[in-house]
C-alpha cells in the first residue's frame, strides 16, 4: 500500500501541470490576467510538475543561485574522485620502476599533479 502512495505524486505531476496550464488559459480567455501573467503561470505550472516528478532524485535546490543538484550526480562525483585517488596511488607507486630513456618525468609529474587537483 505504501508503494502506491509514494508513486501517486509522480503520477499526479503531469496532471497537476496540465490543470495549471488549463486554469491559466481560462483566466487569460476571460481577461482576468494578461499575457505576461499567463506565461508566468504556465512556466510555474511546468516547473512545479517537474519538481514533483523528480523530487526523490533532488539532493539540493537553490533558487537564488539557479542550482539544482541531483543525488545520482553527487554519487557519481564521489565515485570519480575515488577512482582518481586510486589511479594516483598506483601511478605514484609504480613510477619508480618505469625509469627508461624514453620516460618523460615532467609529463608524469604534470599528470600526477593534475590528478591531485582533481581529488581535492
Secondary structure, DSSP 8 states (H G I E B T S, - for coil): -HHHHHHHHHHHHHHHHHHHHHHHHHHHHTTSS-HHHHHHHHHHHHHHHHHHHTGGGEEEEETTTTEEEEHHHHHHHHHHHHHHHHHHHHHHHHGGGG--TT--HHHHHHHHHHHHHHH-
